[in-house]
Structures are given as structure tokens and as C-alpha cells.
Amino acid sequence: MQFKFCPIENIHIMRSSLNKVLDACELKDPSMNQYLNSLDNTSWLQHIKAVLEAAIFIARAIDVEKKNVLVHCSDGWDRTAQCCSLSSLLLSPYYRSIHGFRMLIEKEWFSFGHKFSDRCGHIRTSDNKEQSPVFLQFIEGVWQLTQLYPTAFEFNERFLMSLHDHSHSCQYGNFIGNCEKDRLDLGVKDRTYSYWNYVLQNVNDFRNPLFRPQSSYASEVLLPTIFPQTLKFWLNMYHRFDSGLLPKENTANTLTHLVDHTIALSDHARLLEKRIRELRFSLENGVTTPTSNEDINELQENQNPTSSIEHDSGSSENELNQTTAESNPPKSNQHLQLLNSLSDVESGISSDYSPKMKPFSPSFILPHQSSLEINDIPTIERIAFELNSIAVDWRTYHAPLHCACSSPFDSAQRKV
């Protein structure tokens, strides 16, 4: 049996360290020496390094030395949660996904009773000795790992900052209370909204564009070596509202824009390829394409004239059925395959669109086709619209004057 003491300081020293960080960030026009000395006096990065080294020690003992590890601090809901959750993140690729990270937070922080209300200062009192940035240190530890392994995590920096902000905002019930019993007594499940529904509704904003599930780092245990030069000061977290210090667009946000725009262009290319096949099909069958929905309606009326059968003509029922079958020959297998290939699954635009907000009609009709069977064929109006529908709406994720805590409520976010 081996005992290992990890020099992670208590909540009071951590609170004092964070206050010094905030004081350093609020310096007005500091010199280089003033700013660097102020950051050094906070010992903040030393505390982050101590937490990460403890997590790496646990992960190495489990993965390399094949040992069982018991982790415990004075109470079991602060430093224990930090070390266990970070070591789980190092050991299992599942926890590096968005869904897995959610399960990790639920298990190590919510279920094991981290005192969010006390540590985040949800209720202001004259005595704030219980307030401490324990959860923030965990989030920053995760951020430091994402800087070391940028392709191993599905979520991005924006997700981590959102998680920190909403742990203090009281906008979602997940972070209210000091334990599961408090949340049960307060009825937060029925009376508040879930943060995870908000994440799922905006999941594309939280994806890491550099994430590669098949890369070696994303599928194996991470055991980094933490040097003093390894750690970075989280500028986007602590200087997020200093618009003059931050770039207008950072690399991760720009890559996210490029990925979204590439997907939109790919969808549009597939749509245009589909329309080319449809038009080629119409030309091969010698059918013209109407220019508008009015032409289609007229063509349908001419294609399906009203007819009646005289039952007193003396024809037998079998003769009538035979005549009907001859006038409506079955479609060939080749024709069925061609129609089935023209599926809207290939396109990024719904098939029920009509430029004039009318029920969509087919653009050509073959003698043996009904309108229900070919309602996927476009008119010239629709083709012209689709040619001009490429998404070019670019927007920035970085808005230092906008607080993420002001996200609007939505009934779909209710926790059920």
C-alpha cells in the first residue's frame, strides 16, 4: 500500500489566489513588470499545476501500474471531485466527448455533492468564507489539457466558458443547491430549466473543429508531463471583456466558421447534382419543364381529363378491368429506380418549398405518372431560387459586450 500526499491548497487559499488574479487583470495600463509580477504573486498557475499533477498521478497508477486508487480530501466534495474528474478525463476517451463530459459532471460534481451554492456564492452573505473557485479550477485544468491535446476533445473553449458562466448565473437548476437533496427539496427538476438542453440546442457552437475521433490522442490514455512552461494564462477567460486585448477572431472560432460554411456548400453541391440528374432524366424522356406553378397546374389538368365509363354499354366487369389495366400500364423497374434516386435526403433544402408559398407541384408529368409520384421534380422558379440560396451569412462568436448569462429561456429547455 502506498500513500501519496498532493499539495493542493484549501478553499481559502484558492479564493485569495483568484482575488489576486482579478486584481492583476484590473490594473490600468500596467507595465510589463507590473503585470507579470502581479500574476506571479497570485500563485494561480501553481495551484492549477498541483491539481493536474494529482490527476495525472491517479491516471498513471491505474493505467500503468494497474493499482486501485482511493482519493479523499478533508470533506470529499472539493479536491476529490477535481482529481477524480480530471483523472477520468485522462483515462477514458468517452469523457472527452460532449455527452461523456456531461456524464462526468453529473457523476463527480452533482451526484457526489459539490456545494455549488456555497462555492459559487449564489446567496450573498456577510461571511463568504465558503466561497471558492473549486469548479473554476477544474474547468481551467480541462482547458489546459485541451491546449496540450487540441484534437482529443470534442468540445471547445466556448463550451468550457459557458459551463463556468452558468454555474454562477442561477439561470439553470442543475447548479442550484449544495447537493442532490437540496435540489430535490427545491423542486428544481420541475421549476427550472436544464443547462444540458441548452447545450444540445447549441451543440454546433460547442464543437471543436480540430477534434479527430480516429487520432491516437483521442482514442488512448493521456499521460502528459506538466512543466512550468506547459501552462498558459487563460486570457480569454480572465480578460474576456477587455476588447482591446483580444483578437477580433481567434483561430478556433474561424475554423468553426469554415467548417460550417464548408458543410453548407457541400449540401448545396449535392442539391445541384440532384437537380442536374432530374433535368437529364426529363430530357432523356423528351419532356419539357414548365416555368411556373401555373403552367404545372394547366399541364396536370390536360394530363388528367375527366372521363366516365358507361355501365350500360353491355361490357362485362372483366372486360372493363382489362381495359383499365391496358390504359394504365405498370411502371418499369428502371423508371422506379430513377424516381427513387431523386430523394430529398441528398439535398439541404426541404422538398415542400414553393417560391410563391403554394403547394408544390411537379415540373413535368410522364403519361404513366401521377402527381403524387413525381412531386419532387422542381420548376424553373425553384431551380433559380436554389441557385441563389448558398449560405454566406458569417457571424462572429466573440462578442465581449454580450454576457452569456443572458441567454433567453425556452420552454424546450425545461428539465424533465
N, C-alpha and C positions, 0 to 999 in steps of 0.2 A: 504494500500500500504506500502511495506517495502523496504527500501534501504539497500544495503549491499556493503560495500567497501572492495575489496580484495587487499591486499598489494602486488601486482605483480609489480616489478620494471620496469622502462622504458628500451628501447633498448640499451642505452648507458651503463647502469649499467650491463646489461646482457652480453654485449660484453666484458667489463672489467673483469667480473667474468670468462668467458670462457678463456680469455687470461691467467688468473692466473692458471686455471686448466691445460692448456697446459704447462705452465712453471713448475708446480709441476710434471707433467709427464715426463719432460725432465731432471729432476735432475739426476746427475751422482752419483751412489752409495750413495743414501741418507740414513741417519739413520732413525730408526722408528719414532723418534720425529720430525725430519725434514719433513718427508713425510706427516705424519698425520697433523702436524701444517700447512703445505702448503695447504693441501686440505681444512682444516677448514677455513683458511683465504680467500678462494675463495668464500665462501657462496653459492656455486653452488647447493648443495643439498637443502639448504633453499629455493632457488628460485624454484626448482622442486616441493618441498613440497607446496609452495604457489599456484602454478598453479594447482596441483592436488586437493588441498582443495577447490579451487574455483569451479572446475568442479564437485566435489562431492556435494558441496552446491547446485549447479544448479540441479543436478540429484535428490537430496533428495526433493527439493522444488517441482519439477514436479511430482515425483512418490509418495511420502509420503504425502506431504501437498496439492497436487492437485492444484498448483498455476501456473499461467502463468509467465514466466520469460523473461525480456528484458536484454540483455547483450550488453554492449558497453564500449569500451575504448576510448582513445583520438582520434584515427583515425578509428578504426573498422576493421583493417586488420591484426593485430598482436595478442594482448592478447585476443581479441574477438574470433579469429579463434582458438586459443589454448583452451579456455574454452568451446566453443560450440562443438568442435570436440571431446574433451575428455568426456564431459558430454553425448554426443550422444553414444559414445562407452560404457559408463556405463549403459545407459538406454536400448539399443537395442542389442540383440544378433546378429542381422543381420550384424551390423558394425564390429563384431569380426571375421567375415569370410573374406577370401581374396577378394572376389568380393565386399562384403559390405564395406570393408576398402577402396577399390579403389573408390567407390561411395562417401564415406565420404571425401576423399582427393579432389576429383573433385568438390564437393559441397562447402565445407567450406574453401578450400585454393585456388583452381584455379578460381572458378566462383566468389567468393567474393573478389578477387583481392589482395591476398597476394603478396607483392613486392619481388618475388624470385630473380630477377636480382640484386636489391639493397641489400637485406638482405644477400644473399649468396655471394655477391662480384663478380659477373660474369664479370663485367667490372672494371678493376683496375684503380683507380684514386688516386690523391694525397690526397684526402679527403675521408676517408672511414667511415664517421660518420653514414652513413645509413646502414652499415653492422651490423648484429646482429644475434645471434643463436636462433631465434624465432622458426623456424621449427625443429631444433635440440631438443629444449626443449620439444616440443610436442612429438617427436619420443621417447625421453627418458621417458616422462611421460607414454607413451604406454608400453614401456619396463618394467617400474616399476610395472605396472598393471599385465603384463604377469608373473612377478615373484610372485605376490600375488595370482594369479589365473592361474596356469600353464595349466589347462585343459579347459579353457574357450575360448581360442583364436586359430583360425585355422592356423595362420601364426606364424613363429618362429623369433628368433633373427636375423638370417641371412637376412630375408626379411626387417626388420627394418634398418639394417645397409646398405643394398643395396639401400633402399629408400633415406637414408641420403646421401650416396656417389653420387648418380646420380642427386640429387638436386643441387650438386655443379659441376658435371662433364661437363655439357652442351652437353652431348652425345645424350640426348633425348630432343625433343622440348617441352615436357609438362612443364618443369621448366624454360623455357626461357621467358623473359619479366616480366613486373610488373603487368599485368592484361590481361584479355581476349582480349581487343582491341590491345594491343601490339602484342600478338601472332597472331591476325588476320592480322594486318598490315605487320608483318614479314613473313606471309605465312608459319608458322611452320607446319601446317597440311599437306602441300604438299611438303615441302622441308626438313623435318626432320623425325625422327623415333619416335615411341611412346614407352614410358617406359612400359606401360601395356602389350604390345605384348611381350616384353622381359620377363615379369613376367609370362605370360601364357605359354611361351615356356619352362620355367624352374620352373613351379609351384610345381613340386615334391620336388625341393630343398628348397622351401619356406614353406612347410607344417610342422606344429607342430606335432611330433609323439605322444605327450601326449594329443592332442585335443580329447575331448569326447563330441560330439554334444548332447547326451542324459543326460549328467551330470547336476546337479542342477545349478551349476555356469554358464554353457554355455547357459542356457535357461531362466535365470532370470536377474533382475536388480542387478548390482553390486554397493554396497554402502560401500566401505571399510573405516576403520578408520586409518588415517595416523599418525603413531607415529614416533619420530625421529629414533627409532631402525628399523622401517619398511623399510626405504630407503637404497639402496645399491649404491655403486660407480660402474659405468658401466665399468668394467675392460676391457672387450673385445672390447669396442668402443675406449677408450682413450689409451689403451696400446696394440692395435692390432698388431703393428709392432715390439713390444718387444718380440721376440720369446722366450727369456729365462724366461719371467714371466708367459706365458700362457701354459696350458697343451697341450700335443700333440693332444689329442682328448677330447673335453668336452662331457658331458653327453648327451646333445641334439643331437649332431652330431652322436654319437654312436648309439643312439636309432633310428635315421633316417636310418642309415645303416642297423640295424637289421630289421626294418620294410620292407625296400626294398628287403632285402635278403629273408625274410620270404615270401613275395609275389611271388618272383621268384621261390622259392622252391614249393610253393603251385601250381603255374601254371604248373611246371614240373610234379608234382604228378598227377594233373588232366590229363596231356598229357599221362603219362604212364598208368593210369587207362583206358583211351580211347583205347590205343593200346592193352591192355590185352583183352578188350571186342571184338576188331576186330579179334584178333588171336583166341579167343574162338569161335567166330562166324564161322571162316574159318574151325576150327577143327570139329565143330558140323556138318558142311555141307560136310565134307570129302574132303576138297580142300587143296592142298599143296600151300605153299607160296614160290614164286621164290626168288632167292637170289640177283638178279640184274635186272636192266632195260633191259638188253639184253634178259634175259630169259622171261621177260614180253612181249617184242615185238614178240618173237617167239611164245609164247603162244597165243597172240592175232591173229597172222597170221593163226595158226592152228584152232583157235576158229571160225574165220570168213572167210572160204574159198570162193573163187569166184564161184558163181553159176549163171546159166542162165535158163530162162524159155522159152521153145519152144512154141511160139504162134501158130504154125501151127499144134499142136497136136490134134486139134479138141475139146479141152476143152473149155467150156463156161467161160465167165467172172466171173459168180457167183461161179463156181467150183474152179477157180483159187484163188479167195478171200478166200473161205472156206479152201483151202489147206494151204494158207499163214497163216491164223489165227490159224490153228491147229499146224503148225510148230513153232509158237511164242506164247505160252500160256501166259496169263497175270500173273504178279507177285501177290503173295498173300499179304493180308493186313499185316500179321505178318512180311513178308520179308521187306515190305515198312517201317514198324516201326523200324526194326533193322537198316536199312540203314539210316533212318533219325536220329536215336540216335547217329550215328557216326559223329557228327558235329564238325567242327574245332573250334566252339565257345568255346569248353571246353579246348582247348589247347592254349599254349602260342607260338606255332610255326606255321607259315603260311603253308597252305597245298600245296603251289606251289613250295616248296623246293625240289631240286633234288641234291644229293651229287655230281653228275658229270655235273651239270648245264645243264641237258637235260630236255625236257618237261616231267613232272611227269606222270608215268603210274601206273595202278593198280597192286597190288601184287597178286591177284587171280581173276579168272573170273568164275562165275557160268554160266551154259548153257543158262540161260534166261537173262543174264545181258549184257549190252553194256558198252564200256569203259568209256563213259561219265557219266554213273550212278554210277560207283564204283571207280572213280579216287581219292577217299580219302583214299584208303587202302594202307598201307606202304609196302615197300620192306624190306628185312633184312638189306640192306645197310642203309636205312633211320632209321630203329629202332636202329641200332648200333650208328648212329650219334646222335640221340635224347637222348640215354642213357648217352652220354658224354657231353651233352650241358647244364648242370646245371651252372647257373651264380655264379661264385665265385670271380668276379672282385671287390675287395674292394678298395675304394679310400677315401681320407680324404677331408673334406670340408675346413679344416683350413689350409690356405696357407698364412702365414704372409708376404711372399715376393711377392705375387701376388696382384696387385691392381684391385679391381672390376671394376674400371672405364675403364679398357682396354678390356671390352667385345667386341667381334667382331660385326661389323654391319651385318645385314641380310636383304635382300630385303623384307622378310616376316614381318619385324618389322615396315614397313612404316605405318604411321598413315593415315587411310583413313576414 
